């Protein structure tokens, strides 16, 4: 039987479970960071992304309801995260819709679930399944460490080009600027919850596996955006996939 890893070993293992599977490596992300996407492509991203991140407070709500009462700090983190998403200032989905409208689409199109791709629907369903069925600590590992902690590194590559090349305003990019800061905090807090409460070799193993799967799911989702909306306009030969 595997031995229980100490916090330093477990942290490194969690990071390694995600490493190499970052959504930054998808053709869509590479095209975005290099300024090769059109505003129409970005509008399709926003229409899909809404249906992945829009229910994030719902995902966390299911985890919160099943988190052991004695894990009060973990419950407080989940509650605070939900509050920030929905009512702690501007609703995050409203900021996303503001960006989408600047790309040329409409609030109605963004909110219409018929405009998300099958792969986006699969990612959303996976998030719900993890939140509702996995051990709460494993769910935090999948949703917060495996998914949410990636966001700052992704948006730090994409946001400068949106100002420099596309000419988006600070107001239109508030969704990205906010998440670079907030998700760095959330991701680190997620790590600390998992490090503290995944206190058996089996729980550690399950957390590692779900982090790996979560990273793979986001990479698959982002790659599908390229296949569904960009490939006809921009071939892989035109992208530096080593970027």
Residue pairs with C-beta under 8 A, 6 or more apart in sequence:
1 201
2 201
2 204
2 205
3 201
4 199
4 200
4 201
4 204
5 13
5 201
5 204
7 195
10 194
10 195
10 198
10 204
11 191
11 195
13 204
13 208
14 141
14 145
14 191
14 194
14 207
14 208
14 211
17 146
17 208
17 209
17 211
17 212
17 215
18 145
18 146
18 149
18 150
18 211
18 212
18 214
18 215
21 212
21 215
21 216
21 218
21 219
22 150
22 153
22 154
22 215
22 219
23 29
23 150
23 154
23 215
23 218
23 219
23 221
23 222
24 30
24 33
24 153
24 154
24 157
25 219
25 241
26 219
26 222
26 223
26 225
26 226
27 223
27 226
27 230
27 231
27 236
27 239
27 241
28 37
28 45
28 222
28 223
28 225
28 226
28 230
29 154
29 157
29 158
29 222
30 239
30 240
30 241
30 243
31 37
31 41
31 226
31 230
31 234
31 239
32 42
32 45
32 157
32 158
32 161
33 157
33 158
33 161
33 243
34 161
34 239
34 240
34 243
35 161
35 164
35 165
35 166
36 234
36 238
36 239
37 230
37 234
38 233
39 102
39 103
39 104
39 166
40 103
40 104
41 229
41 230
41 233
42 99
42 103
42 166
43 100
43 103
43 104
43 105
44 225
44 228
44 229
45 225
45 229
46 96
46 97
46 99
46 100
46 103
46 105
46 110
47 100
47 105
47 109
47 110
47 112
47 115
47 116
48 115
48 116
48 117
48 120
48 221
48 225
49 96
50 93
50 96
50 97
50 100
50 110
50 111
50 116
51 113
51 116
51 120
51 121
51 124
52 120
52 123
52 124
52 127
52 221
53 92
53 93
53 96
54 93
54 96
55 124
55 127
55 128
56 85
56 92
56 127
56 143
57 81
57 82
57 85
57 86
58 128
58 131
59 127
59 128
59 130
59 131
59 143
60 78
60 81
60 82
60 85
60 131
60 143
61 78
61 82
61 131
62 128
62 131
62 132
62 139
63 78
63 131
63 136
63 139
63 140
63 143
64 75
64 78
64 79
64 82
66 136
67 74
67 75
67 78
67 136
68 136
69 75
71 136
71 193
71 197
73 193
74 136
74 137
74 140
74 193
74 197
77 186
77 189
77 190
77 193
78 140
81 144
81 186
84 92
84 182
85 91
85 92
86 92
90 174
92 175
92 178
92 179
95 174
95 175
95 178
96 110
96 175
97 107
97 110
97 111
98 171
98 172
98 174
98 175
99 168
99 172
99 173
99 174
99 175
99 176
100 106
100 107
100 109
100 110
101 107
102 168
102 169
102 172
109 115
113 121
116 124
117 224
117 225
117 228
118 224
119 220
119 221
119 224
119 225
119 228
120 221
120 224
122 217
122 221
123 217
123 218
123 220
123 221
126 217
127 143
127 147
130 138
130 139
130 142
130 143
130 210
130 214
131 139
131 143
134 142
134 206
134 210
135 203
135 206
137 193
137 194
137 197
137 198
137 203
137 207
138 198
138 203
138 206
138 207
138 210
139 210
140 190
140 193
140 194
141 190
141 194
141 198
141 206
141 207
141 208
141 210
141 211
141 214
142 210
142 211
142 213
142 214
143 190
143 214
144 186
144 187
144 189
144 190
144 193
145 187
145 190
145 191
145 194
145 207
145 211
145 214
146 210
146 211
146 212
146 213
146 214
146 215
146 217
146 218
147 214
147 215
147 217
147 218
148 183
148 186
148 187
148 190
149 183
149 184
149 186
149 187
149 188
149 190
149 191
150 187
150 215
150 218
151 179
151 180
151 183
151 187
152 179
152 180
152 181
152 183
152 184
152 187
155 176
155 179
155 180
156 180
158 176
159 173
159 176
159 177
159 180
162 168
162 173
162 176
163 173
170 177
194 207
197 203
198 204
198 206
198 207
